[in-house]
Amino acid sequence: SEAPVNQLGLAGFSAMRALSTRNRTPELASSPYGLDRDGFVIAEGAGILVLEREADANARGARCEAYLLDAGSTADAHHMVSPEPHGTQARAAMQQALQRSGLAVADLSFIQAHATGTAMGDLAEAQAIGGLLGEANAALAVTAPKGQFGHMLGGAGAVETIMAIRSLASGQVPVSANSQPQDPAVQLHLVKGKPTRLTQPVQQRYVLKNAFGFGGHNISLVLQGA
């Protein structure tokens, strides 16, 4: 959870030049991967997930919403707040998650990006994802939820993971709101215009979900539909 909308929090992020400053309505201000992005919109929110062994869930009659196959974790060791510009360690986190889960990039149904709408952060992650996909998988759908939610900081990972799980269950990958016009330097297949429909059976749907933090803390999860 996160409730950061206070003067101290806003002053800190403002001093870092991380916040969007455009005089636009709140729902249009955050533009992940957009050509005119200029920072993120700070938000409040909370999400709850229960992680347990499948046998324990079955024993108490719980409904399994998804499977967490594995995760990857790296650190940029580059700067206190700025990401490493080439996304080297972000890509390593994604590769770790895939290797540990036993999946290949071609197995993924879509990627949920961290993409906050900052100039440097989005470009670094885009390079990391593009390097992971390569030409063979360049058409894989990528969605960036912070254009809809804003950036909930400590609450973002949980809320966005719930969103990814619901996408696996429903077969609908939501659009990356406010990403048009897309930055031409971002060579990713963003979901725009209308949601992408997943055609695989639910238990053959996999998502790679990124959650990155200031100072280059990189986490990637691989989730499977249930």
N, C-alpha and C positions, 0 to 999 in steps of 0.2 A: 504494500500500500504506500501511498505518498500523498501528502497534503502540503505542497511546497509554495503555494501561492501566498507569499507574504513579502514584506518589504525587503527583508534581509536576503531571502532567496532570489528574488527578482534582481536586486542590486548586484549580487554576485554573478549571475549569468549575464546580466547586462554589461558588467565590466569585462567579461570574457568575450563580448560581442557574439554570444551564441544565440541570442533571441532575435526573432523576426521583428523588424521595425516598420514594416509597411503599414500604411493607413488603410487597412482593408478589414472587412468583417472577419470575425474569428475563424469561421469555417473555411475561409479562403486564404488564410495567412500562412499556413504551413504547407510547403510544396516539396515533399520528398522527391528527389531526382528531377525536379522541375528546373527549367532553364533560369527562371527568375527567383529561385530559392535564396533566402538570405538569413536563415536561422530557424529555430524551432519555436513552437508555441507551447509554453509550459501548461501543464494540466494536472488535475487531481484525479485519483482513481484507485480502485482496489480490486483484486481478484483472488480467489481461493481455489487451489487445486489440492487433491488428496493423492499422494503417491504411495502405493503399497504393492506388495507382492500379489501376483495374480491369484495364488492359492488362498491368501487371506481374504481378498476381495470376494472370491467365490464362496468362501466359507460363511461370510456374513450376508450373502445375497446381494452384494453391491453390483451396480451396473458399471461395467468398464466402458469409459468414454474413448480411450485411446491407449496406446502402448508407448512408453518412452523407451526407445531401443538403446540409445546411448547418447553421450555428449562429448564435446571437445572444448578445451579451455586453454587459452594462451594469453600472453601479455606482450604488448608492443615494446615496452622498455624504451620508449622514444621521447615522451614529453609528458608533463604533468596533466595536461588537458587535451592537447592536439593529437589526432591519430597519426600513425605512421602513414605517409602519403600514398604508398603503393599497396597498402592493405596486406602486407606479407604475412603477418601473424594472424590476421582475421581469416585469411585463406587457410592457414594451417589449422585453425580451430575447426573450420568446416571439414577439412580433410580428415582430421582426427575423428570427428563425430561419425563420418561415413565409414571409415575404416573399422572403428569399434563396433558399429552396428552391422557390419557385414554387407553393406550396400554399396552400389556404384552410383555415380551421378545419374546415369541413365535410368535408374530405378525411381528417382524422385518424381513426384507429381507436380510439385511447385516449391518455390522458396519464399519464405516470409522474411523480408529484409528488416534490418534495424532502422535504417534511413531516417534520420531526424529532420532533414531539411537544411542542414548546414552545408556550406560550400565545400569544405575540405572533407568532412566526414562522409558525406554521400559519395563523393568521387572515390575515396579510398575503398569504401565497401563495394562500390560498383566494379572497381578494378579487381578486387578480391574474388567477387562472384564470377566475373567474366573469366578470370584465370582458372577458376575451378571448373567452369562449364566447358571451356574450349569451343571450338567451332562445331563439334559434333552435337553439343547440347545447347547451343546458343538460343534455341527457340523455347527453352523451358520457361514457364510462366513465373514471374516474380511480382510479388505484391508488397506494398509498403504501407502499413496501417496508420502511421502517425499523421498522415494527411487527413484522416477522419477523427482521430482521437486526440491529437496533440501528443506531447511527450509527458508521460506520467512518471518519468524518472524511475524511482524504486518500484513503482507499481506497474511499469510498462511490460516487464517480462511476463508477469503472471497474466495480466489482462490479454496481451497479445497471444500468449500461448493458448488461452481459452478460445480466442478467435481462430487460431490455426486448427485446433481440435474440432471446432464446429464446421470449419471448411472441409475437413476430412470426412466428417459425418454426413454433411449435406451434399458434398460434391460440387459446391460452388465456391470458387476462389474470388473474393471481392476485389473491386478495382482499387488501384492506387490513386486516391483522390488528389486532385490539384497538381498532378504531375505533368500536365500539358500546358505549354509545349515542353516536351522532354529535352533535357540537356543532351545535345548530340555527343558529348563526351561520355555519356552513360550508355554503353552498348549492351543494354539488357532488354529482354522482352517483357516490359511492364504490362500488367493487366490494366487496360484502359477502356473507357467507353461502356463496356458491360462485363459482368463477371465471366470468368472462364469456367466451363463445365468439365468436371473430371469424369472420364468414361470408365476408369478401372473399377472393379468391385471394391467395396469399402476397405477390406483387409489387404488390398494391394495398393492402397494409397499411402504415400509417404511424403512428409514435408520436412524440409530443413529450415529450422527457425533460428535466426540470429538475435542476440541481445548483447550489445556492446556498451561499454561504459567509458566515462572520462578517464584519461590516463592510459588508454589502450588495453582495457580489460575485455577480453573477447570470449563469449560463450556461444556455442552452437548446439542445438538439440536436434535429434532425429526422432520424429513421432510417426507412428503407424496407426491407421484407422482400425477401429474395433468393430 
